[in-house]
Amino acid sequence: ERLIVAALNRDAAATRRTLPAALSTLPDDEAGRRIAVVFRAMAQLGTGDAAGALATIGPVTPSLREYDAVLARAEIALAARQWDDAVAGFTWVRDHVRA
């Protein structure tokens, strides 16, 4: 959570400081690797590189399994001023929010 907060606040120092700890908590499996990509993309966002963050996270197929990635990509798209992508992501999240 600290990494995400730092990234959304564009706090580059905190982002760099918290990324290693965030990555170290992930399991060494497919789900962990997917979240690692999200964490790395959010870290790029935190350093002000929204375009790089979009490239890192890449396309995300909306699904409940990819919920966190869909939300992160929407946030990154918003920061990158990719309005259509941001709206599509946030709309999907709104329509599929976890109960």
C-alpha positions in Angstrom: 0.0 0.0 0.0 2.9 2.4 0.7 4.2 2.0 -2.8 0.8 2.8 -4.3 0.3 5.8 -2.1 3.8 7.1 -2.9 3.2 6.5 -6.6 -0.1 8.3 -6.7 1.4 11.2 -4.8 4.3 11.3 -7.3 6.7 10.9 -4.4 9.8 9.6 -6.3 11.9 9.1 -3.2 9.3 7.2 -1.4 8.5 5.2 -4.5 12.1 4.1 -4.9 12.3 3.3 -1.2 9.2 1.2 -1.0 9.4 -0.8 -4.3 12.0 -3.4 -3.1 9.9 -4.1 0.1 6.7 -4.4 -1.9 8.3 -6.8 -4.4 9.8 -8.9 -1.6 6.3 -9.7 -0.2 5.1 -11.3 -3.5 4.8 -15.0 -3.9 7.0 -16.6 -6.6 4.1 -17.7 -8.8 2.1 -16.4 -11.7 -0.1 -14.1 -9.6 3.0 -12.7 -7.9 4.7 -12.0 -11.2 1.5 -10.2 -12.5 1.4 -8.0 -9.4 5.2 -7.3 -9.7 4.5 -5.8 -13.2 1.8 -3.6 -11.6 4.2 -2.5 -8.8 6.9 -1.7 -11.3 4.6 0.3 -13.5 3.3 2.2 -10.4 6.9 2.9 -9.4 7.5 4.5 -12.8 4.4 6.6 -12.4 5.7 7.7 -9.0 8.9 9.0 -10.6 6.8 11.0 -13.1 7.1 8.6 -16.1 3.5 7.9 -16.9 4.3 6.9 -20.5 6.9 4.5 -19.3 4.5 3.1 -16.8 1.9 2.5 -19.5 4.5 0.7 -21.5 5.5 -1.4 -18.5 2.0 -2.5 -17.6 1.1 -3.0 -21.2 -2.4 -3.9 -22.3 -4.6 -5.5 -19.7 -7.6 -7.7 -20.6 -10.3 -6.8 -18.1 -11.2 -9.7 -15.9 -11.7 -10.2 -12.2 -8.4 -12.0 -12.1 -6.7 -8.9 -13.4 -8.8 -6.4 -11.3 -5.8 -4.8 -9.7 -4.0 -4.4 -13.0 -7.1 -2.9 -14.7 -7.4 -0.3 -11.9 -3.7 0.5 -11.9 -3.7 0.8 -15.7 -6.7 3.2 -15.5 -4.9 5.3 -13.0 -1.7 5.4 -15.1 -3.7 6.2 -18.2 -5.3 9.1 -16.4 -1.9 10.4 -15.5 -0.7 9.9 -19.1 -3.7 11.9 -20.3 -4.9 8.9 -22.2 -8.5 9.8 -21.5 -10.3 7.0 -23.5 -8.2 4.3 -21.8 -8.7 5.8 -18.4 -12.5 6.0 -18.8 -12.7 2.5 -20.2 -10.7 1.1 -17.2 -12.6 3.1 -14.6 -15.9 2.1 -16.1 -15.0 -1.5 -16.1 -13.9 -1.2 -12.4 -17.1 0.5 -11.5 -19.2 -2.2 -13.2 -17.2 -5.0 -11.6 -16.3 -3.7 -8.2 -15.8 -6.4 -5.5 -18.6 -6.7 -3.1 
